[in-house]
């Protein structure tokens, strides 16, 4: 990206200011990028942990699959998923605080004796699935923020900072050349004036 600029002192000050802002921001951006990279890894690990926990739970109950034909789905429903928001490296992340369930009452004498255990199992599954969904959402949000931060670091480090430095160098050379030309011109004018004075005398 070529930086457009004019060859004057005001522009030199403006470019110096922009360069200073970016140079000062770069270490902070790099720290943010590494913090986000670490948080993305933690989030991926949590997602894998939740997936393994869910698979393990389902595996343990795989021999009782046929019993679920007797189960009444209306006995349990999710009333509310309680959430909060937290900030990680400047990124707002939704956090699962808990799940409230609606449970219909049923007679333990009229229904199979495994129903209470079945309800507990379903609550565990619902909790793990929600943790998994929140974990995936967290991972996506953090990874998106990390990618944007990486792009900004690269923009500053590889494009803008070198671009501003180059522009500042060009302006300084131009101003120095202009000053040297001006001094040379003044010397020439001074010599002419001296010659004219000498000729008049």
DOPAFI-462542 format. One line per 5 residues: their letters; for each residue x, y, z of N, C-alpha, C. Coordinates in nm, 2 decimals, always signed. Example, Ala and Ser with C-alpha at 12.3 -4.5 7.8 and 13.67 -1.06 7.14 Angstrom:
2
AS> +1.32:-0.57:+0.78:+1.23:-0.45:+0.78:+1.32:-0.33:+0.78 | +1.28:-0.22:+0.71:+1.37:-0.11:+0.71:+1.29:+0.00:+0.79
END
This chain:
201
XXXXX> +0.08:-0.12:+0.00:+0.00:+0.00:+0.00:+0.09:+0.12:+0.00 | +0.08:+0.20:-0.11:+0.16:+0.32:-0.12:+0.09:+0.43:-0.04 | +0.17:+0.50:+0.04:+0.12:+0.61:+0.13:+0.13:+0.74:+0.05 | +0.01:+0.81:+0.03:+0.02:+0.93:-0.04:+0.06:+1.04:+0.05 | +0.14:+1.13:+0.01:+0.19:+1.24:+0.09:+0.24:+1.35:+0.00
XXXXX> +0.26:+1.47:+0.07:+0.31:+1.59:+0.00:+0.45:+1.62:+0.06 | +0.53:+1.69:-0.01:+0.66:+1.72:+0.03:+0.67:+1.85:+0.10 | +0.62:+1.85:+0.23:+0.64:+1.97:+0.32:+0.65:+1.93:+0.46 | +0.68:+2.03:+0.55:+0.70:+2.00:+0.69:+0.58:+1.96:+0.76 | +0.46:+2.02:+0.73:+0.34:+1.98:+0.79:+0.31:+1.83:+0.77
XXXXX> +0.33:+1.79:+0.64:+0.31:+1.65:+0.61:+0.41:+1.56:+0.68 | +0.53:+1.60:+0.70:+0.63:+1.53:+0.77:+0.59:+1.51:+0.92 | +0.53:+1.61:+0.98:+0.48:+1.60:+1.12:+0.37:+1.50:+1.13 | +0.28:+1.51:+1.03:+0.16:+1.42:+1.03:+0.21:+1.28:+1.01 | +0.30:+1.25:+0.92:+0.35:+1.11:+0.90:+0.42:+1.06:+1.02
XXXXX> +0.50:+1.15:+1.09:+0.57:+1.11:+1.21:+0.47:+1.07:+1.32 | +0.36:+1.15:+1.33:+0.26:+1.12:+1.43:+0.20:+0.98:+1.40 | +0.16:+0.96:+1.27:+0.10:+0.83:+1.24:+0.19:+0.71:+1.26 | +0.32:+0.73:+1.23:+0.42:+0.63:+1.25:+0.44:+0.60:+1.40 | +0.44:+0.70:+1.48:+0.45:+0.69:+1.63:+0.33:+0.61:+1.68
XXXXX> +0.21:+0.64:+1.64:+0.09:+0.57:+1.68:+0.10:+0.42:+1.66 | +0.14:+0.39:+1.53:+0.15:+0.25:+1.49:+0.26:+0.18:+1.56 | +0.37:+0.24:+1.58:+0.49:+0.18:+1.64:+0.45:+0.15:+1.79 | +0.38:+0.24:+1.85:+0.34:+0.23:+1.99:+0.24:+0.12:+2.01 | +0.15:+0.11:+1.91:+0.04:+0.01:+1.92:+0.08:-0.13:+1.88
XXXXX> +0.19:-0.15:+1.80:+0.23:-0.28:+1.76:+0.25:-0.38:+1.87 | +0.33:-0.35:+1.97:+0.36:-0.45:+2.08:+0.23:-0.49:+2.15 | +0.14:-0.40:+2.17:+0.01:-0.43:+2.23:-0.07:-0.52:+2.15 | -0.07:-0.50:+2.01:-0.14:-0.58:+1.92:-0.08:-0.72:+1.92 | +0.05:-0.73:+1.92:+0.12:-0.86:+1.93:+0.08:-0.94:+2.05
XXXXX> +0.08:-0.87:+2.17:+0.04:-0.93:+2.29:-0.11:-0.99:+2.29 | -0.19:-0.90:+2.23:-0.33:-0.94:+2.21:-0.35:-1.06:+2.12 | -0.27:-1.06:+2.02:-0.27:-1.18:+1.92:-0.23:-1.31:+1.99 | -0.12:-1.30:+2.07:-0.07:-1.42:+2.14:-0.17:-1.47:+2.25 | -0.23:-1.37:+2.32:-0.33:-1.40:+2.42:-0.45:-1.47:+2.35
XXXXX> -0.50:-1.41:+2.24:-0.61:-1.47:+2.17:-0.58:-1.61:+2.12 | -0.46:-1.63:+2.07:-0.41:-1.76:+2.02:-0.42:-1.87:+2.13 | -0.38:-1.83:+2.25:-0.38:-1.92:+2.37:-0.52:-1.95:+2.41 | -0.61:-1.84:+2.40:-0.75:-1.86:+2.44:-0.82:-1.95:+2.34 | -0.79:-1.94:+2.21:-0.85:-2.02:+2.11:-0.81:-2.17:+2.13
XXXXX> -0.69:-2.19:+2.17:-0.64:-2.33:+2.20:-0.72:-2.39:+2.32 | -0.73:-2.30:+2.43:-0.80:-2.35:+2.55:-0.95:-2.38:+2.51 | -1.01:-2.29:+2.43:-1.15:-2.32:+2.39:-1.16:-2.45:+2.31 | -1.07:-2.47:+2.22:-1.07:-2.60:+2.14:-1.06:-2.72:+2.23 | -0.97:-2.71:+2.33:-0.95:-2.82:+2.43:-1.08:-2.84:+2.51
XXXXX> -1.15:-2.74:+2.54:-1.28:-2.75:+2.62:-1.38:-2.81:+2.53 | -1.39:-2.78:+2.40:-1.49:-2.83:+2.31:-1.46:-2.98:+2.30 | -1.33:-3.02:+2.28:-1.29:-3.16:+2.27:-1.33:-3.24:+2.39 | -1.31:-3.18:+2.51:-1.34:-3.24:+2.64:-1.49:-3.26:+2.65 | -1.57:-3.16:+2.61:-1.72:-3.18:+2.61:-1.77:-3.28:+2.52
XXXXX> -1.71:-3.29:+2.40:-1.74:-3.39:+2.30:-1.71:-3.53:+2.35 | -1.59:-3.55:+2.41:-1.56:-3.68:+2.47:-1.65:-3.72:+2.58 | -1.68:-3.62:+2.67:-1.78:-3.64:+2.78:-1.91:-3.69:+2.73 | -1.96:-3.62:+2.62:-2.09:-3.66:+2.57:-2.09:-3.80:+2.51 | -1.98:-3.82:+2.43:-1.97:-3.96:+2.37:-1.96:-4.07:+2.47
XXXXX> -1.89:-4.04:+2.58:-1.87:-4.13:+2.69:-2.00:-4.16:+2.76 | -2.08:-4.05:+2.78:-2.21:-4.07:+2.85:-2.31:-4.15:+2.76 | -2.31:-4.12:+2.63:-2.40:-4.19:+2.54:-2.35:-4.34:+2.53 | -2.22:-4.36:+2.53:-2.17:-4.49:+2.52:-2.21:-4.58:+2.64 | -2.20:-4.52:+2.76:-2.24:-4.59:+2.88:-2.39:-4.63:+2.88
XXXXX> -2.47:-4.55:+2.81:-2.61:-4.58:+2.81:-2.66:-4.65:+2.68 | -2.57:-4.69:+2.60:-2.60:-4.75:+2.47:-2.68:-4.88:+2.48 | -2.66:-4.95:+2.59:-2.73:-5.08:+2.60:-2.88:-5.06:+2.64 | -2.91:-4.94:+2.69:-3.05:-4.92:+2.73:-3.13:-4.84:+2.62 | -3.09:-4.84:+2.50:-3.15:-4.76:+2.39:-3.30:-4.80:+2.37
XXXXX> -3.32:-4.93:+2.38:-3.46:-4.98:+2.35:-3.56:-4.93:+2.46 | -3.51:-4.90:+2.58:-3.60:-4.86:+2.69:-3.66:-4.72:+2.65 | -3.59:-4.64:+2.57:-3.63:-4.50:+2.55:-3.76:-4.50:+2.47 | -3.80:-4.61:+2.41:-3.93:-4.62:+2.33:-4.04:-4.60:+2.43 | -4.02:-4.63:+2.56:-4.13:-4.62:+2.66:-4.13:-4.48:+2.72
XXXXX> -4.02:-4.40:+2.70:-4.01:-4.27:+2.76:-4.11:-4.17:+2.70 | -4.15:-4.08:+2.79:-4.25:-3.97:+2.75:-4.17:-3.84:+2.73 | -4.14:-3.79:+2.61:-4.06:-3.67:+2.59:-4.11:-3.55:+2.66 | -4.25:-3.54:+2.67:-4.30:-3.42:+2.74:-4.27:-3.41:+2.89 | -4.21:-3.51:+2.94:-4.18:-3.50:+3.09:-4.07:-3.40:+3.12
XXXXX> -3.99:-3.37:+3.02:-3.88:-3.28:+3.04:-3.86:-3.18:+2.93 | -3.85:-3.06:+2.96:-3.82:-2.95:+2.86:-3.73:-2.85:+2.92 | -3.66:-2.77:+2.84:-3.57:-2.67:+2.89:-3.66:-2.54:+2.90 | -3.66:-2.49:+3.02:-3.74:-2.36:+3.05:-3.65:-2.24:+3.01 | -3.53:-2.24:+3.05:-3.44:-2.13:+3.03:-3.29:-2.17:+3.03
XXXXX> -3.22:-2.11:+2.94:-3.07:-2.12:+2.94:-3.02:-1.99:+2.99 | -2.96:-2.00:+3.11:-2.91:-1.87:+3.17:-2.77:-1.85:+3.12 | -2.75:-1.72:+3.07:-2.62:-1.68:+3.01:-2.57:-1.55:+3.07 | -2.44:-1.53:+3.06:-2.38:-1.40:+3.09:-2.28:-1.37:+2.98 | -2.22:-1.26:+3.00:-2.12:-1.22:+2.90:-1.99:-1.18:+2.97
XXXXX> -1.88:-1.23:+2.92:-1.75:-1.20:+2.97:-1.66:-1.15:+2.86 | -1.55:-1.08:+2.90:-1.46:-1.03:+2.80:-1.33:-1.10:+2.81 | -1.28:-1.15:+2.70:-1.15:-1.22:+2.69:-1.07:-1.14:+2.59 | -0.96:-1.08:+2.63:-0.87:-1.00:+2.54:-0.95:-0.90:+2.46 | -1.05:-0.84:+2.52:-1.13:-0.74:+2.45:-1.25:-0.79:+2.37
XXXXX> -1.27:-0.92:+2.37:-1.38:-0.99:+2.29:-1.49:-1.03:+2.38 | -1.61:-0.99:+2.35:-1.73:-1.03:+2.43:-1.77:-1.17:+2.40 | -1.77:-1.25:+2.50:-1.80:-1.39:+2.49:-1.92:-1.43:+2.57 | -2.02:-1.50:+2.51:-2.14:-1.55:+2.59:-2.09:-1.67:+2.68 | -2.14:-1.67:+2.80:-2.10:-1.78:+2.89:-2.23:-1.85:+2.95
XXXXX> -2.22:-1.98:+2.95:-2.34:-2.06:+3.00:-2.33:-2.06:+3.16 | -2.43:-2.01:+3.22:-2.44:-2.01:+3.37:-2.52:-2.12:+3.42 | -2.61:-2.17:+3.35:-2.69:-2.28:+3.39:-2.82:-2.30:+3.31 | -2.89:-2.41:+3.33:-3.01:-2.44:+3.26:-3.12:-2.47:+3.36 | -3.24:-2.41:+3.33:-3.35:-2.44:+3.42:-3.45:-2.53:+3.33
XXXXX> -3.49:-2.64:+3.40:-3.58:-2.74:+3.33:-3.72:-2.73:+3.38 | -3.81:-2.76:+3.29:-3.95:-2.79:+3.33:-3.97:-2.94:+3.34 | -4.01:-2.98:+3.46:-4.04:-3.13:+3.47:-4.18:-3.15:+3.50 | -4.24:-3.24:+3.42:-4.38:-3.28:+3.45:-4.38:-3.38:+3.56 | -4.47:-3.37:+3.65:-4.48:-3.48:+3.75:-4.54:-3.61:+3.69
XXXXX> -4.50:-3.72:+3.74:-4.55:-3.85:+3.70:-4.55:-3.94:+3.81 | -4.63:-4.04:+3.80:-4.64:-4.14:+3.91:-4.53:-4.25:+3.90 | -4.46:-4.26:+4.00:-4.35:-4.36:+4.00:-4.41:-4.51:+4.00 | -4.54:-4.52:+4.04:-4.60:-4.65:+4.04:-4.65:-4.69:+3.90 | -4.69:-4.59:+3.82:-4.75:-4.62:+3.69:-4.64:-4.62:+3.58
XXXXX> -4.53:-4.56:+3.60:-4.42:-4.55:+3.50:-4.30:-4.64:+3.54 | -4.22:-4.68:+3.44:-4.10:-4.76:+3.47:-4.01:-4.70:+3.57 | -3.95:-4.79:+3.65:-3.86:-4.74:+3.77:-3.74:-4.66:+3.72 | -3.70:-4.68:+3.59:-3.58:-4.61:+3.54:-3.61:-4.47:+3.50 | -3.73:-4.42:+3.50:-3.76:-4.28:+3.45:-3.68:-4.17:+3.53
XXXXX> -3.68:-4.18:+3.66:-3.60:-4.07:+3.73:-3.45:-4.07:+3.68 | -3.39:-4.19:+3.67:-3.26:-4.20:+3.62:-3.25:-4.14:+3.47 | -3.35:-4.17:+3.40:-3.36:-4.13:+3.26:-3.36:-3.97:+3.25 | -3.44:-3.91:+3.34:-3.45:-3.77:+3.35:-3.31:-3.71:+3.39 | -3.24:-3.77:+3.48:-3.11:-3.72:+3.52:-3.01:-3.73:+3.40
XXXXX> -3.02:-3.84:+3.33:-2.94:-3.86:+3.21:-2.97:-3.75:+3.11 | -3.09:-3.73:+3.08:-3.13:-3.62:+2.98:-3.08:-3.48:+3.02 | -3.09:-3.46:+3.15:-3.04:-3.33:+3.20:-2.89:-3.31:+3.18 | -2.82:-3.42:+3.21:-2.67:-3.42:+3.18:-2.64:-3.40:+3.04 | -2.71:-3.47:+2.95:-2.69:-3.46:+2.80:-2.72:-3.31:+2.76
XXXXX> -2.83:-3.26:+2.81:-2.87:-3.12:+2.77:-2.76:-3.02:+2.82 | -2.71:-3.04:+2.94:-2.60:-2.95:+2.99:-2.48:-2.96:+2.91 | -2.44:-3.08:+2.88:-2.31:-3.10:+2.80:-2.33:-3.05:+2.66 | -2.44:-3.07:+2.60:-2.47:-3.02:+2.46:-2.47:-2.87:+2.46 | -2.52:-2.80:+2.56:-2.52:-2.66:+2.57:-2.38:-2.61:+2.60
XXXXX> -2.31:-2.68:+2.68:-2.16:-2.64:+2.71:-2.09:-2.65:+2.58 | -2.11:-2.75:+2.50:-2.05:-2.78:+2.37:-2.08:-2.66:+2.28 | -2.21:-2.62:+2.27:-2.25:-2.52:+2.18:-2.18:-2.38:+2.22 | -2.18:-2.35:+2.35:-2.12:-2.23:+2.39:-1.97:-2.23:+2.37 | -1.91:-2.35:+2.39:-1.77:-2.36:+2.37:-1.73:-2.34:+2.22
XXXXX> -1.81:-2.39:+2.13:-1.79:-2.37:+1.99:-1.81:-2.23:+1.95 | -1.91:-2.16:+2.00:-1.93:-2.02:+1.98:-1.82:-1.94:+2.03 | -1.77:-1.97:+2.15:-1.65:-1.90:+2.20:-1.53:-1.92:+2.11 | -1.51:-2.04:+2.07:-1.39:-2.07:+1.98:-1.40:-1.99:+1.85 | -1.52:-1.98:+1.79:-1.54:-1.91:+1.67:-1.51:-1.76:+1.69
XXXXX> -1.57:-1.70:+1.79:-1.56:-1.56:+1.82:-1.41:-1.52:+1.84 | -1.34:-1.61:+1.93:-1.20:-1.58:+1.96:-1.11:-1.60:+1.84 | -1.14:-1.70:+1.76:-1.06:-1.72:+1.64:-1.08:-1.61:+1.54 | -1.20:-1.56:+1.52:-1.23:-1.45:+1.43:-1.15:-1.32:+1.48 | -1.15:-1.30:+1.61:-1.08:-1.18:+1.66:-0.93:-1.20:+1.65
XXXXX> -0.88:-1.32:+1.66:-0.74:-1.35:+1.65:-0.70:-1.32:+1.50 | -0.78:-1.37:+1.41:-0.75:-1.35:+1.26:-0.74:-1.20:+1.23 | -0.84:-1.13:+1.28:-0.84:-0.98:+1.26:-0.72:-0.91:+1.32 | -0.68:-0.95:+1.44:-0.57:-0.90:+1.51:-0.44:-0.93:+1.43 | -0.43:-1.05:+1.38:-0.31:-1.09:+1.30:-0.30:-1.01:+1.18
XXXXX> -0.42:-0.99:+1.11:-0.42:-0.90:+0.99:-0.37:-0.76:+1.02 | -0.41:-0.71:+1.14:-0.37:-0.57:+1.17:-0.22:-0.57:+1.21 | -0.17:-0.67:+1.28:-0.03:-0.68:+1.31:+0.05:-0.68:+1.18 | +0.01:-0.76:+1.08:+0.08:-0.77:+0.95:+0.07:-0.64:+0.88 | -0.05:-0.58:+0.88:-0.07:-0.45:+0.81:+0.03:-0.34:+0.87
XXXXX> +0.04:-0.34:+1.00:+0.13:-0.24:+1.06:+0.27:-0.27:+1.04 | +0.31:-0.40:+1.07:+0.45:-0.44:+1.06:+0.50:-0.45:+0.92 | +0.43:-0.50:+0.83:+0.48:-0.52:+0.69:+0.45:-0.42:+0.59 | +0.34:-0.34:+0.62:+0.30:-0.24:+0.52:+0.31:-0.10:+0.57 | +0.23:-0.06:+0.67:+0.22:+0.08:+0.71:+0.35:+0.13:+0.77
XXXXX> +0.41:+0.07:+0.87:+0.53:+0.12:+0.93:+0.64:+0.14:+0.83 | +0.67:+0.04:+0.75:+0.78:+0.06:+0.65:+0.74:+0.17:+0.55 | +0.61:+0.18:+0.52:+0.56:+0.28:+0.42:+0.57:+0.42:+0.48 | +0.54:+0.44:+0.60:+0.56:+0.57:+0.67:+0.70:+0.60:+0.68 | +0.79:+0.51:+0.72:+0.93:+0.53:+0.73:+0.99:+0.57:+0.60
XXXXX> +0.95:+0.51:+0.49:+1.00:+0.54:+0.36:+0.95:+0.68:+0.31 | +0.82:+0.71:+0.34:+0.77:+0.84:+0.30:+0.84:+0.95:+0.38 | +0.87:+0.93:+0.51:+0.94:+1.03:+0.60:+1.08:+1.05:+0.54 | +1.15:+0.94:+0.51:+1.28:+0.95:+0.45:+1.28:+1.03:+0.32 | +1.18:+1.01:+0.23:+1.17:+1.08:+0.11:+1.15:+1.23:+0.13
XXXXX> +1.06:+1.26:+0.23:+1.03:+1.40:+0.26:+1.15:+1.47:+0.31 | +1.22:+1.41:+0.41:+1.34:+1.46:+0.47:+1.45:+1.49:+0.36 | +1.47:+1.40:+0.27:+1.57:+1.42:+0.16:+1.52:+1.54:+0.08 | +1.40:+1.54:+0.04:+1.34:+1.65:-0.04:+1.37:+1.79:+0.03 | +1.33:+1.79:+0.16:+1.35:+1.92:+0.23:+1.49:+1.96:+0.24
XXXXX> +1.58:+1.86:+0.27:+1.72:+1.88:+0.27:+1.78:+1.94:+0.14 | +1.73:+1.87:+0.03:+1.78:+1.92:-0.10:+1.73:+2.06:-0.13 | +1.60:+2.08:-0.09:+1.54:+2.21:-0.11:+1.62:+2.32:-0.03 | +1.66:+2.28:+0.09:+1.73:+2.38:+0.18:+1.87:+2.40:+0.12 | +1.94:+2.30:+0.07:+2.07:+2.31:+0.01:+2.06:+2.40:-0.12
XXXXX> +1.96:+2.38:-0.20:+1.94:+2.46:-0.32:+1.92:+2.60:-0.28 | +1.84:+2.62:-0.18:+1.81:+2.76:-0.13:+1.93:+2.83:-0.09 | +2.02:+2.76:-0.01:+2.14:+2.81:+0.04:+2.24:+2.84:-0.08 | +2.24:+2.75:-0.18:+2.33:+2.77:-0.30:+2.28:+2.89:-0.37 | +2.15:+2.90:-0.39:+2.09:+3.02:-0.46:+2.12:+3.15:-0.39
XXXXX> +2.12:+3.15:-0.25:+2.15:+3.27:-0.18:+2.29:+3.31:-0.19 | +2.38:+3.21:-0.20:+2.53:+3.23:-0.21:+2.55:+3.29:-0.35 | +2.48:+3.24:-0.45:+2.50:+3.29:-0.59:+2.45:+3.44:-0.59 | +2.34:+3.46:-0.54:+2.28:+3.60:-0.54:+2.38:+3.69:-0.46 | +2.43:+3.65:-0.35:+2.52:+3.73:-0.27:+2.65:+3.76:-0.35
XXXXX> +2.70:+3.66:-0.42:+2.82:+3.68:-0.50:+2.80:+3.78:-0.61 | +2.68:+3.77:-0.68:+2.64:+3.87:-0.78:+2.64:+4.01:-0.73 | +2.57:+4.02:-0.61:+2.56:+4.15:-0.55:+2.69:+4.21:-0.51 | +2.78:+4.12:-0.46:+2.92:+4.17:-0.43:+2.99:+4.22:-0.56 | +2.98:+4.14:-0.67:+3.04:+4.17:-0.79:+2.99:+4.31:-0.84
XXXXX> +2.86:+4.33:-0.83:+2.80:+4.45:-0.88:+2.85:+4.57:-0.79 | +2.86:+4.55:-0.66:+2.92:+4.65:-0.58:+3.06:+4.69:-0.61 | +3.14:+4.58:-0.64:+3.28:+4.60:-0.67:+3.29:+4.67:-0.81 | +3.20:+4.64:-0.90:+3.21:+4.71:-1.03:+3.17:+4.85:-1.02 | +3.08:+4.88:-0.92:+3.03:+5.02:-0.91:+3.14:+5.11:-0.84
X> +3.23:+5.05:-0.77:+3.33:+5.12:-0.70:+3.45:+5.15:-0.78
END
